[in-house]
Amino acid sequence: MLSALASAIKDRDLRKKIFFTLGIIILYRIGAQIPSPGVDYPKLRGLLDTAMTGDNAQLYSLVNLFSGGALLQLSVFAIGIMPYITASIIVQLLTVVIPYFEQLKKEGQSGQAKMTQYTRYLTIALAVLQSAGIVALADRGQLLGNGESVLMDGDILTLATIVIVMTAGAALVMWFGELITDRGVGNGMSLLIFAGIASRIPAEGVNIYQNSSTMKFAAVMFAVILIVVAVVFVEQGQRRIPVQYAKRMVGRRQYGGTSTYLPLKVNQAGVIPVIFASSMMYVPILITQLIQGPEPAADGFWQRYVMQYLQNPSSWGYILLYFALIIFFAYFYVAIQFDPMEQAENMKKYGGFIPGIRPGRPTAEYLGYVLNRILLFGSLYLGLIAVLPNVFLDMGSGGGDMQNMPFGGTAVLIMVSVGLDTVKQIEAQLMQRNYEGFLK
C-alpha cells in the first residue's frame, strides 16, 4: 500500500488531485470553526461544555456527528452537508413518483445535469428551513436545553443575517463537495462527512483516556478495531452472478462469447440508510423544540414520548425505531438504485444471459430474488453496527466512554466505507497509469 501511495504522489495529475482534495478539506474544517455573526461565542462555548457533560450528552454528540462539531457551535458551516444529502435522496425518490424525473434519468448526461440543478435548488431551500429552525432554537434558548439565548441580539435583522450566513455556508459546502468529485479524487460529499467525523477523534480519544481507567480505554479501542474489521469484511463481500454473452458476427468480426459476472455487494445500499435514518431521528426532536414554549411542556403524548425515548439514544424505544428506519431505508434506497427488470433488459439487449436462466422476466425475477436475500443480511448488518453503541449505553457497558460518537458504530461504519471507496477510486486511477494498486 505504501508503494502504491508513493506511486500516486509521483504521478503529476494524481498528485494535484490529492493535494487539491486536501486543500478543500482544510478550508471546510476552517469554516466549521468560524462563528456566525451575532452569536455570543464565549457564552455558547460555556453552555456547550456544560451540555456535553449533562444528561443529553449522547444526543448532542449524535447531532454533531455529521457536522464535525460545527452545528452546536453555530459556525458558518453549521448546517454542513446534510441539506444536500437530503435533497439528493428526495430527487432520487421523485424519479419513481414523477414521470418527468424518470425521463430525465433515462436521458443520460443531459438529464443528469438537470437533476443536479434541481438538487441544488432544493438544497438551498432545505438549508434556509434548517438554518431558520436552528436560529429560532438558539434565540429561544432551546438549542442546548438551558433556556438561555446564545445570540447577542434577538432583533429580526440579526436573525436574518445568521440565517443568510448559514445558508450561504451550506451552499459553499455543497460546492466544495462537487469540486472534490469533479477535480479531486472523487466521492466529495462523503469525504467531507469523513473529515467532520475524523476531526473529533483525537479530542474524544483523549477524553476517554482521561476519564476512564487504562483497561476501559483498551477495551474501547479493542471494540473499535473489531468493528472496523467486521465492516471491512462485509463491505468487501459481494455475490458474483455469472453472465455469458452469445457470439455474434458483425461483418468478418466475431463479437461476444465472453464470460463475466454481475457483482451484487452484500451492503448494496452503502451508508445512505444510516445517514438518512440518523437525520430522521432528529426531526421529531427539532419539531418538539420548535412548538413548545420556553418551559418544556410535557403534558401532551407527543412531548412525553419524544422526551422519554427519542431524546435518549440509550432507550429501547430509540434503538428499535432507529434499527427499523435503517432497514426500511436500506430496502427503499436499493429499490430505487437497482431495478432488476432494467438490468435484465440491458443484458438481453447486448446478448447476455445468466446460465440456466431464461432472458427477460425470468432473469429479472432471479436477480430480484438474489438481491432480496443479500439485502436482508446487509440491512441487518447496517442496523446492528449502528445501534451497537446504543445497546452498550442501555446495558451500562462503557457508560460515558461509549457516548463518544466518533468511536460509535455509525461513525466507524461511515469512515471505513468512505475510506474504502476513496482507496478504490485512487486505485482505479493508478491502474489507468499502469501502476500497481493499493489492494493486491
N, C-alpha and C positions, 0 to 999 in steps of 0.2 A: 504493500500500500504506500509506503514511503517513497519507493522508486517511482510509482505512478504519480504521486504528488509532485515529485521533483520534475517529472516529465511535463506535468501540467504547467508548472511555473516556468519551465524553459520555453514552452511554446508561446510565441508573442501574443497571438489573438486570444488564446485561452487565459493567459496571464492578465491581459487587460480586462477580460470579463470577470475574473475572480476579484481583482482589485476594485473594479467598478462596483461589484456587489457589496464588498466590504465597506466601501465608502458610503453607499446608500444606507446600509445598516447602521453605520456610525451616526449619520445625520438623523436617522429615525430615533436612535436612542438619545441623542442630544435634545431633539424636540420633545421627547417624552419627559424630560426633566425641567423644561421651561414652563413656569406657571402662567396661566392665562391672566390678562389684565383685569384688575378689580377683585382679585382673590387675596384674602388676608393669609398669606402663605405661612408666616410663623405660627399663627393661631391654628391653621389647618394641620401643620405638622404635629403640634402638641396633641390635638384631638385625635389625629390618626394613630399616633403612638399609643394613646390610651385605648382606642378601639381595637387595635391589633392584639392587645393582651386581655381583652374582655371576653364576654360570653359568645359574641358573634364573630370571633376571630376567624373561624373556618369560613364563614360566609364572605367576609371581606377578602380573604385570601383567594376564594373562588372568583369573586368579582374582578380582582386584579390579575387573574391568571393570563388572560389573552392580551392585556394592555401593558404587561410588564410593570405594574405599579403606577401607571400614568393616570388611570381613571379616578381613583380616590384622591390623587394629588391635584386634580382639576388642571392638568397641564394642557399645553397647546394640542398635543396628540392624545387627549384623554379618551376620545371616542374610539380612536385606533382604527382597526381594520374590520371590526365586526359589522358596520353598515354595509360594506362591500360584500362580505361573505353572505350576509342575509339577502342582499339584493340579487346576488348571483344565483342563490338557491331558488328565490322566488321566480326569477326569469326562467330558470330551468323547469320549474313546475308549470309555468304558463305554456311551455311547449306541448304539454299534454292536454291542457284545458282549452287553449285558444288556437284555432287552426292557423291564424296568421303567423304566430310564433313557430308553429310546427313547420310551416312552409319556409320560414327564414332558416330554420335549422337544416333543411334539405338543400338550400341554395349554395352551400359551401362557404367560401371565404367572404363573399359579399354579404351573405345573410348573417354570418358570424360577426362581421363588423357592425351591422345594425343592432344585433342583440347586445354587443358590448356597449354601444352607445346608450341603449335603453337601460342597461345595468348601471352605467354611470349616473344617469339622471335619477334613477331610483335610489342610488347610494346617497346622493345629496339630500333627497327628501327624507330618507331614514336618518341621516346624520342630523338634520335640523330637528326632527322629532326627538331623537335620543338626547341630543345636547340640551334641548329645552327642558326635558324631564330631569336631567341631571342638575341643571342650574336651578330649577324650581326646588328640588330637594335640598340643594346647598343653601338657598336663600331661606327656606323654612326650617333649617336646622335638622333635617331628617336624613341627610346623606350619611352621616355617621351615627345616627340614632341618639344624639345627645341634646337636641333642642336648641343648639347654638348655631347661628348663621356664621359661615366662614367667608362671607363676602364683605368687602369694605363698605359698600353702599348698595342698598336694595332698590334704587330707582330703576325705571324701565330702560333708560339708556345704558346703564351698566350691565343689566341682564342681557339686553340685546347684543351688546358688544361681546360678551363672553360667548353667547350662542354663535355669533358670526365667526369668532376666532376658532372655536371648537369645530364648527362645520368646515371652515377652510382647512383646518388641520387634518380632518378626515379625508378631504379631497386630496390633500398633499400626500397623505399616506397611501391612498389609492394609486396616485401617480407613481410613487416610489415602487410599489409592488409591480406595476406594469413595466416600469423601466428595468427592473431586475429580470422580469420574464423576457423582455424583448432584447435587451442589450447585455444582460448579465448571464449568470449560469442557469437561469430559468427558475420556475417554481417560486415566483416572487412573493405572493401573498403568504404562502406557508412559511417562507424564510423569515418574514417579519414577525410572525407569531412565534417562531422558533427563537428569534433574537429576544423577544419580550420575556419568554419563559426562562431562557438561559441566563438573562441578566440578573435574575433574582436568586440563582442557585448558590453563588458564593456567600451572600449575606445569610441566606436561610441555613446553609450548612454550618456556618459559624454559630448561628443562633442555636441550632440543635446541639452542637458540641458544648456550648457554654451552659445550656440549661438542662443537660442530662449527663448521665454517667458515661464512661467510656464504653461500657457494654451496650448500653442503649444506642449510642451513636454507631457502634459497629453493627448492631442488629439492623438499624435503619439502612445503613449502606449496603449490607448484605441483601436486604429485601429489595432495594433498588436494583442491584445487579441481577437478581433473579428475574425481576420484571423486565429488565432490558433484554436478557437472554430469551425470555418467553416471547416478547414482542418481535425480536429479530427472527426467531424460529418461525413464527406464524406468518409474519409479513412476507417472508421469502417463499412460503409454501404456495403451491398452485396445482391445479388439476389440468393436465395436458390432454386435451381431446384430439386424437389423431385425425387428420384431414388429408385426403388424397385428391389430386386433380387429374382429370382424364386427359389423355393425349389427344391433340387436335393438330391438324395440318393447316398452315396458312402459307399458300404458295408452295415452296420447296422446303420450308422450315417446319420443324415439329415443335409445338409448344405444349406445356403441361407435363403430365406423367410424373410429377414430383410428389413427395410426401412431406407434410409439415404437421404442425399441431396448433390448436387454438388454446392459449393459456387462460385459465379462469383462476384468479387469485382466491385464496381462502378468505382474505379480507378484501372483497371486491369493492366495498364502499369506502375504504380508506378511513381517514379521521373525521370526515364531514359529519357523520351521525353524532359523534361525541361533541364536536364543536357546536352543532345546532341544538342538541339536547341541553347542553350547558347554558346556552343563551335562553332557551325556552324556560328553563328552571328559574331564571332570574326575573322573567316578565311578571309573574304574579306578585312577587315581592315589590317590584317597581310600581305596579298598579296600586297595590295596597298603600304604599307610602305616599303616593300622589293624592289618593282620595281621602285619606284620613287627615285629621287636623293636627295641630302641633302636639297635642296629647294623644298617644295611641289609643284608638277606640277598639277595644276587644269585645264589644257587645255582639257584633254580627258573626254569623257562622264563618263567612269568608275570612274575616280578620283573624278569628281564633284558629282556623285551620292553617292559614299561612304562617302565623306567628309560632304555632306549635310544631309544625312539620317542615315547611319549606324554608324557614329561616335557620333550621338546624340540620346541616348536612349529615350529622351522625344519626338522625332519627330514621326508623324503618320506613316511615311514610315517604321521606325524601329518597331513600335508597331504592325502594321499589318503583316509584314514579320515574326516577332518573334511569333506572335499568330498562323499564318498559319503553321510554322515549327513545333510548338508543337503539333498541331492537326495531321499533317502528320506523325510525328514520333510516336505518340500515336497509330494510326491505324496500322502503319507498324510494330511496336515492338510487339503489341498484335497478329498480324497475324503470326509472327514468333514463338512466345512463346506458343500460344494456337491454336491447329489445331482441329476444330470441328469434322472432319472426323476420325482422330486418336482417339479422345476421345470417339466417338460413337462406333468405332470398339473395343476398350478396354472394354466398357460397355457390348457390345454384347458377347464378349469372355467369360466374367465371369457371364453371365446370368442376367445382369442388364438392366433395361429399364425405360423410363420415362412414367408414367401413361398417357394413351391417345395418345402416340406417338409410332409408329412402330419402332423397332430397325433398325440399319443400316443407310442408306442415309436419311430417314425422320428425324431421331434423329439428324444427323449432320446438316441438314438444320434448324431444330428448334434451336439448340444451336447457330448456326451462326446468326440467326435472333435475338435471345435474346441478344447475345453478341454485335451485332452492335448497338442495341438500347441503351444498357447500356454504350457502349463506346462513343456514341455521347455525352451524358451528361458528362461522365468522361473526355473526351478531352476538352470540353468547360470549364469545371471546372478548369483543369490544366492551360489552356490558360488565363482565367480571373484572376486567382490568381497570375500568373507570370507577367502579364502586368499591373496589378492594380497600382503599384507604378509609372510606366512609364506614365500612364494616369494622375496621380496626378501631375507629373512633368510638363506635357504639359499644364495642366489647371492652373498651378501656385499654386496649393494647397500644402502647406507644403514647397515648394521651396527647399532650401538646406537641410531641415530636411529629406525629403523622399529620397534624393540621398544616404543616408546611407544604403547601400545594405544589411547589416545583418538584418535590420528591414523590408526589402522588401519582396514581396510575394514569390519570388523564394527561398530565404534563409529560410524563415519561413516554406515553404512547405517541403523543404528538411529536415530541422531539426525535424519537427513534424513527418514526415513519418519515418525517420530513428529511432527516439526515440520510436515510437510505435512498429516498427519491433523488435527493440532490447528488449523492455519490453516483447513482446510476446515470444521471444526466451528464455529469462531468466525464464519466467513463465512456459514454457514447461518443462524446466529442473527441476523447482521446483515441478511440478506435478509428474514427474517421481520419485521424492523422497517423495511423499505423503505429500507435503506441500501445503498450500493454496496459490493460485497465486495472482498476482498483480491485475488483472482485475476480479472483483467479479460480 
